[in-house]
Amino acid sequence: MSTFARIAKNTASLAAGNLITKFLSLAFFVYVARRLGDLGFGRFSTATALVGLAAVLPNYIARPYLIRETARAPQKAGLILAQVSLTNFVFSLLLFATLRVIAPHLGYHPDTVAAILILGFALVFDTATNSYHAALAGFERLDLSALLNIGNTLITVTVGGAVLWLGYGLTPLVLSYATAKFLTFGLALGMLRRVGAAPAPRFDPALMLTLLKGSWPFFVTTLFVMLYARLDIVMLSFFRPESEVGYYNAAYKVMEGLGLLSASFVTAIYPVLSRLFVDRPDRLREVYHQSLRYLVAFVLPAATGLALIADDLMPLLFGASFAPAATALAILVWGQALDGINPLLSQTLRATDRERSVAVITGIGAAINLVANLILIPPYGLYGAAIATVLSFGILLVINLWAIHAVVGAVPLRGPLLRTLAATLLMAGSLYYLSRWVLAGWPAGGRLALTLVAGFVLYPAFAWICGVLDAADRRLLLTPLRRRFAPKTPAGR
């Protein structure tokens, strides 16, 4: 199987799993928001954001580092995971003890404090599962990783949905989250045994020291990434009402759907790039170049389309009270578009043993994000947080492109970018005319559905006309179809 065929297979497996989990998760979050209301959903959002930010400590031996080391030395995966599991367990207990002391004094509602403590304890299982995900990715068994995500989501949605349907509130809901984390941990362990990478019951002090030393640049980067992802919500909870935290988190959850395919693609390509750097460094530049073109061709039109439908989408999903989330979503999608490209640049740097550069770059971006949030959130609330996200991701992209130039040299992207921009503008103009004029009097649900269908039809057509895909790309796309529908040749002829 060729390199890109293998990447495509893993991307498809992970993207399919992510699509299912994201759909289920989004439907569940919509249900949670409608059952708890904007204030209860704001408390839920505050607790998950704060614990998610703190979770970086138990995940000290970071997932990207584990993927790289497993991909390069799969025979040592079990021994590596044993040391990582021990680290996860010790750090999780330390973090829970810290939260138990600090959380009651943060000024939050008692329900929010209880949720923080329950979710903090669940990190004991969640951090181990994250490590197991990394090992599966290192073995390029992203199909199993996708199944693990689906299993976790199904358990969470089933148990949590039942709790809310029976009329219970926030605390029983987060208890269902903790239960799902425990059950998913057992499922992950079973999958590791299937690929022959279950943690070996042996403590290796020398290996542990190597892992702790080697992972610190990844840990620093992960810390900064978590600041990007969670700090704005946590800061909103200090400066603005908890209902506004709920609006922002609702927009953020929808925005994350935009990154499904790009995140799956980057996850699939990372172990390949790690091996190419060792075995075929000449091939690495070609794979990176093609990957960057594909990402740009996806994220630009996807962000544009989501911004156009935000006004109809958010009230329809979450209810009329969540209308303020629509403007936040229309801003945030551009941050997600930039963040769909940034991971490829970061992972390429990591794959070429430049993880310290990634840590420095991400730290600069996190500092900009912190300052921007401090300036913009007090006067502008959730809209200021959204603008700060876009600003920091844009600066991060510029710095990443400068850094990656030293690794792969100049990449001819101007032509593909202009062609993608032309196709996107044609699609955007058509959709705007359709939704604002032709369908202006329609109910929001019908207008939204037809606009989405039109977008899925129009962009591929305009992309083909504008030459977004070159001849090699078209052959790559059409080859599976030709094989599928080619006439069968009788054996022996």
N, C-alpha and C positions, 0 to 999 in steps of 0.2 A: 504494500500500500504506500502511495506517495506521501510526501510530507503534508501537502495541503489536503489530500484526501483524508489523512488521519486527523488533521486539525478539524476539518469539516465534520467528520464523524463525531468527534468528541464535542465540538461546538453544538451540533444538532442534539446530541444526547443531553447535554447540560442545559441548553436553551429550552428544550421540551420540558425538562423537569422544572426549570425556573419559571416557565410560563404557567405550568399547572400550579406550582406553589404560590406564585405571585397572584394569580387569579383567585385562588382560595383565600390567601392572606388578605387581599384587598376586599373581597366580599366579607370576610370576617371582621375586618376593621370597620367597614361600613356598618355592619350589624352592631358592633361594639359602640360606635359613635351614636347610632340611633337609640340604643338601649340605655346607655349611660348619660346621654345628652352632652352638650358642649363642655359643661363644667366637669363632669365625671370623666369624659374622654381626655380633657386637659390634664387631670390628675394622673390618669393612666399613662399619658404621653410623657409627663414629667418623670414618673418613676422609671419607665423603660429607657428614657434618654439618659438619666443620671447613672443608672446601673450599667447601661451600655458604654458610657464613657469610662466608668471605673473598671470595666471588664478587661481593659487593655493590660492590667497588671497580671492577672492569672494567665493571660495569653502571651507571656513574655517571650517564650520561644515561638516566634510568630509563624503564621501559616505559610507565607511565601518562602521563608527559610526552609521549612519542612518539605515543601513541595520540591524545591531545588535539590536538597540533600537526598531525598528519596528517589528522585529521578536519576541522579548520578550514581547512587549506590543502593539499589533496591534490596540487595541481600542483607543490608544492615537495618532495614526499616523496623523490624520488631524490637531490636535493642534500642534504637533511637526513641521509639514511641514509649518504651518503658521509662526512660529518663524524663521524657516530656510529661508523661502522665503524673509522675511524682511531683514535678515542678508545678503543674496545673493544680494539683490537690492542695499543696502547701500554700501557694499564693492565694487560692480561692478562700481558704479558711481565714487567712490573715485579712483579706479584704472584707469578708463578712463581719469579722470582729470589729474592724474599723467602722464599717457602716452602722453597726449596732450602737456604737458610741456616738457617732456624729449625726446620723439622720434625724433623731428627735430634736435637734437644736438648729435645724435649717429653716424653721419657720413655716414648714409645709403643714397642710391639713393632716390629721391623724391617719386618714385612709391612704394618703400618699406615702406617709412614712411606713405604714404596714406593707404596702406594695413594694417599696424599695427594699425592705428587709427580706421579704419572701423571694423576690427576684435575685437578690444578692446571694442567698443561700443556693439557689438553683445553678449558680455559676460553677459549682463543684462539678456538675455533670456536663454543663454546656461547654466549658473550656476543653474538657477531654474530647467531646464530640467534634469540636473544631479541629483538634489535632488529627483525629481519625479521618476527617474530610481531607485534610492536607495529604495524608498518606495515600488515600485513594486517588487523588489528583496526580501525585507523583508517579503512581503506577499507571497513569492514563486510564483509570477505570472511572471516568466521569459519569458513566451510566449508573454505576452503583452510588456515586455521590449524589446524583440527581434523585435516585430512588430514596436515598436517606433524607433528602430535603422534603420530598413528597410525604414520606412517612411522618416526619416531625410535624409538618403542616396539618396533615389529616388528623393526627392525635390532638393537636392544639385546637383545631377548629371544632372537632367533635366534642371534646370534653368542655372547652370554653363555651361553645355555642349552647350546649345543654345547660350549663350553669346559668347563663343569661336568660335562656328560655324559661327556666324554672323561677326566674324573678330575683336571683341573687345579684349582688353588686360587685364592686371593684375587688375587694379582698378575696372572695371565692374565685373570681376570674383569674387573678394572678397565681392562686394556688393551682389552678388547672394548667397554667403555663409551666410551673415547676414540675408538675406530674409529667407533662409532655417531654420536658428536658431529660428526666430520668429514664423514661421509656425509650427515647431516641438514643440515649447513650448505650443501652443494651442492644439496640438494633445495629448501631455503628460497629460495636465490638464483633457482632456476628458477621458483618460484611468484611471486616479486616481478616477474620479467620478464613473466609472464603478465598481471599487473594494471597493467603499465606503470610500476612504481615501483622498478626496479632502481637501486642506488646509482650516481649520476653520477660519473664519474672526474674530479672537480674539487675542489680544496681551496679553501674559502672562509673566510678567517680571520675576517671579520666575523660570518658565520653561526655559525662554531664558537664564537666568544666569546659570542654570544647564547644558544646552546644550553647552554653551560657555566654561564652565569649563571642562565638560566631553570630549569635542572634541579636546582639544589642543594636546594631544599626537598623535591623528590621523592626525591632521593638520600638525604637525611637520614631521610625517612619509610621508604624501602626498607631502610636500615640498621637502623632500629628493628624493622621487620617481620622481617628476617632474624634479629635477636636473639631475637625471639619464637620463630621456627620452629626455630632451630638451637642456641641457647645452652644450653638445658636438656640436650640430648644431649651437647654438648661438656663441660659441667660435670659431668655424670654420669661421663664418661670419666676425669675427674680424681679424683673422690671415691669412685667405686664400681667394682667389677670390670667388665671389658668384657662379660661375659655379661649383666649387668644392663642395659647399654647396648643389647644386642640385644633383650632383652625389651621395653624401652621403645620402641625404634624399630619393632618389630613392631606394637605397639598403635597407635603414631602413624600407620603406613602404613594400617592399617585405618580409623582415625578419619578420615583425609583423604578417604576415599571418601564420607563424609557430606557433604562440602562440594562435591561434583561439580556438582550442579545449581545450587546457589546461586552458586558461583563463575562458572559459565557464564552465568548470568542477569546477574550484575553486570558481567561483561566485555562482554556484549552491550549493556547499557543505557548504559554510560559514554560512548561517542561520541555517542549520542542526547542525553543530558543536556548534553554539551558544546555541541552545536549549539543546543539549546533555550534555553540561557542567553543566547546571542547573538541568536537569531531569534525565540523565543517564550517569554520568561521567565514569562509567565502560565501556560503549559502545564507548566512544569517541576514545580511543586508537585504537580499532579495525577498526573503520571507517578511521581514519588517516592512519593507516598502509596500508590498501588496497588502499586508494587513492594515496599514495606515490608510490606504486608499479605500478599502472596504469599509472601515469604520466611519470615515468622513461621509461616504455615500449613504450611510445609514443614519447617523445621528443628526445631521443637518435637516433633512426633511421630516424626521420623526419629531424633533423639537418644534419645528414650525407648525406641524399639524396639531400637536398637543396644545400649543399656545392658542391656536385658533378656536379650539373647541372648549377651552377652559370654562368660559362663562356658562355654557350649557351643562358641562360635565359635573362640576362640583355640587351644585344644588340638587341635581338629579340623583347623585350617588348618596350624599350625606344628609340631604334635607335642606330646606330653605335657610335655616339658621347658619349654615356653613357657606353662604354666598361670599363672605369676605375671603374665603380660601381660594376663590377663582383667580383673583388678581395675583395672589402670592404664587399660585401655580404657573401662571403665564410668565412670571419673572424667573421662577426656579428652573423651568425647563432648559433655559440657556446655560445655567450652571451644570445641569446634568449632561447637556450636549458636550460641553467642554470636558466634563469628568468622564465621558465615554472614551475620550482620546487619551487623556492623561495616564490612565493605568497601563496602556500599551507602551508608552514611553518609559514609565517607571519600571515595568516588568522587563523591558529590554535592557535597561541599565542594570537591574538586578541579575539578569541572566548572564551578563558579561562581568560579573563580580564588582559592580560599582554601587553596591548597596549603601555605602557611606554617602555617596553623592545624592542618592535618593533621599536619605535621611535629612541632609542639609537643605535640599530643595523643598521638601515637604515642610520642614520646620519654618522656612521663610514664608511659605504660603499660609501656614497655621498662624504665624504671628500677624500677618496681614489680615487674616480672617478675624482674629481676636480683636484687633484694633478697630476694624471696620464695624464689627458687631457692637463694640462699646460706644462707638460714635452714632450708629444708625438705629439701634434698637430702642433706646429711651425715647427719641422723638417720633419714630415711624413704626415701631412695633414689628409685627410679622413682615411687613413690606421692607423694612430696613434690614431684617435678617436675610430676606431673600436676595436683596441687592448685594449685601455683603458676601453671600455665597457665590454669586456670579462673578463679582469682582475678584475674589481670591482665586477662584478656579481659572479665570482668564490670565492672571499674572503667573500662576503656576504653569500654565500651558506654555507661555512664552519662555520661561526659564527652562522647562523640560526640553523644549525644542532646541534651545541653545546647547544644553548639555549632551543631547543625543547626537548632535552633529559631530562631536569628537569620536563617537563610537562607529557610526555608519556612514559618515560623510554627508554630502549634500544629497537630498532626496528631491527629485523633480515632482513637486506636488502642485505647482501653480496651475497647470493645465487641468488635471483632474478636479481640483477645487473649483475652478471657474465653471467647468461643465456641470458639476454637482449643484453649484449655486444657481445656474441657469435653470436646471430642471426643477429645483426647489421653488424658485420664484414663480415659474409657470404653474406649478401645482398650487402654491399659496394663493395666487391671483384667482385661479379657477374656484378654489374652495371658498374663498371670501365672497366672491360673486354669488356662488350657489347658496351659501348659508345666510347671507345678509339680504339678498334680493329675491332669488327664486323661492327659497324656503322660509322667507321672513315670517309668514303667518302660521307656520306649522307649530305643533307642540314641540317642546324642547327635546323629548325623547326621539321622535321621528326625525327631526332635523339633525340631531346628533348621529343617529344611525346612518342616514343617507350620506352625510358628510364624511363619515369614516369609510364607508364603502367606496365613495368617490376618490378619496385619498389613496386607498390601497390600489385602485385601478389606474389613476392618473399618474402617480409618481413613477411607477415602472415604465409606463409608456413614454413619459417625457425624458426619463433617464436613458432609455434606448435611443430616442431621437437625438438627444444631446451628446451621445457617445460617452456616458459616464463609465460604461464597461468597455474595455478594449476587446480585440479579437480573442486573446487568450482567456480573458474572463468569461466571454460568452461560450467558448469551448468547454471551460470548466463547469459552467452551469448546465449546458445542454448534453454533455456526455452521459450523465446518469439516465436522462430521458431516452437517449438513443439506445443505450444498452437495454433499458426496460422494454422498449417497444420494437426492438430489432427482431426480424423474423427468425424463428428457431431453425437451426441447421441440423438435419438428421445426423446422428452419430455415424462416423465412418466416411462422410463426404468431405 
